Amino acid sequence: METGTTVFRDIHGIDAIPLWPLASGWWYLLGLICLLLLLIGLRYWLFYNAGWLGWRGDARRQLRELKKVLPTEDPQAVAGRLSELLRRIAMVRSGRQQAAGLTGEHWLHWLMEHDKTGFDWEEHGQILLTAPYMPPAMTVERDDIATLIRAATRWIDASRPARQKSDLPQRLKRLLSGALDKVGVSRA
């Protein structure tokens, strides 16, 4: 080569930016989105499916315990405990003022009115009224007590609050109309 001449080199383009591995900012964003989805899912699971929380879970546990001891214990004693548990459930659901003073047929009628499952408490629930006070010589059928325990379990489950439908378009419309009213924009 001669001195004083310029050497031309080929033009090289910029290398393509790779999609993988992601830059650290994208990892933080993905982590935040995953954490948000996990928290939202946990909230909905706890709100709708966590029956072990609150009075419903406690009542279910006690009903399972009654069902477990029914074959071995005296059915009259189990009927008394079931009657007491039903009374406590009724007081939690409807308040002490409304449910605590009910006795006899009024109690069974109240149970029938407030049971959404349609179980006939007035017919099958007579054992609850008489079994705790029966003399030991009289017997109570274990199957009848088991039927009442199953009905009480269904009653607890039927009293759960209904899931609210997601009416997103209506909520967005209300939100936007409220925001537009605050700004002062009139709708035509």
N, C-alpha and C positions, 0 to 999 in steps of 0.2 A: 504494500500500500504506500501510497505517496504521502508525504507529510503535508499537512494543511488540508487534507480532504476529510470530509465528514463521513462517518460510517452510519448508514441508515440501518435501523433495526426494525423488525416486524412489530406491528402494533398488537399488543396482547390485551384481550378484554378482561373485565373484572370477573373473577370466579363467582359462580352462582352462590347465593346465600343458602346454606342447607336448612332444611326444615327440622332436622333432627340432629343432634340433641337440642332441645329447646333452651332458650336463654333463661336465666334465673327468674326474671320477671314473670314469664309465662308459667313457671313452676309455682310461684307464689299465687298467681291468679287461679290455677287449677286446684291448688290446695284449699284456697278460700272457698271456691265453688263446691268442692267436695264436702268441706266442713259445714257449709250452709245447707246443702242437701241432706246431710246426716242429721243435723239439728231439726230441720223441718220434718223429716221422716220420724224421728224420735218423738217429736211433739205430737204428731198425729197418732202414732202407735200408742203412746201413753194416754191420750185423750179418748180414743175410741176402743182400744183393745186391752188395756191394762185392767183387767177385772180384779186383780189382786190388790188394787189400791182402794182405800175408802171402806165404807160400810158394806158395800156389795161383796167385796172380796172376803171380808171378815164373816159375813153371813154365809157365804158359800162354804167357807172352811168349816164353820160350825155345823152346817147341814151335812157336809161330807162326814164329819165326825159322828153325827147322829146316825147316819146310814151305816157307818162302819161298826158301831157298837150295838145296833139294833138286833143282830142275831144272838148276841151273848147277854145283853142286859134285859131287865124287866121292861116289857113294852109299855107298861103304864108310866114308868119313870121317863122313858124316851118321849112318850106323848106329852107329859108335863113339860119337859125341856123344850120340845118343839113348839108347844103353845106359848111358852115364855119368849122364845126366839121370834116367833111370828109377831108377838105384841111389840117387841123392841124394834123390829123392822118397820112395822106400821107407824110407830112413833117417829122414827127417823124420816120416813117418807112423807108423812102428812102432818107431823107436829104432835106434840104431847097433848095439846088441848083437844084435838079432834079424835085421837085414837085411844088415849089412856083410859077413858071412862067407859068404854064399850064392854059389855058383858053379854053372855048368853047368845041368844039368837041375833041380837043387834050386832054383836061382834062378827058372827058368821055372815050376816047380810052385808056388813061393811066390807069384809074381805071379798065377797062376791062382786060388789060394785067396783072395787078398786083393782080387781084382777083382770088384766087385759087378755089373758089367755083363755078365759071362759070356763075355768074349772068350777064345778058346782060345790062350793064350800059349804053351803047350807045342808046339802045331803051328806057329803063325805066327811065334813068337819065336825060332826056331832061327837066324834071320839075325843076331839080336843076339849070339849066341854065336860065330858063325863069320865074319861079315863083317869085323870089325876085323883078323882074322888071315889073310884070304885073300890069295893072291898077286895082283898087279895085273892079271894076264891074265884072272882070273875076274871075272865081272860080277855085280852085284847089281841086281835089278829095282827101279826107282824106285817102282813101284806097291806093292810089298811094304813098303817103308820108309814110304810115305805111309799105308798101312793101319795100320802100327804107331804112327805119330804120331797118327792119329785115335783109335786105341784108348787111347793114353796120355792124350789129352785127356779122353776119356770117363771114364777111371779117376780122374783128378783131380776131375772134377765129381761123380762118384759117391761120392767120399770126403768130401764136405761134410757137416757135421753136420746131422742132420734137424731140421726146424723143429718146435719144441715146440708142441703144441696148447694153446690157452688154456683152461684148466679153471677158470674164474673161480668158479663156484659151490663147487667143492671147496676152492679156496684160501680163499675167504671163510669157509667152514664151519670149516676148520682154524684160521684166524685168530681167529674168534669163540670157538671152543672154548678156545683157548689164553688168550684175554683173560678169559673167564669163569672159567677155572681159577685164574688169578692173583688175581682178585677174591675168589674163594672161593664163588662161586655154584655150587650143585650142580644137576645136571640130573636131571630126573625121567624 
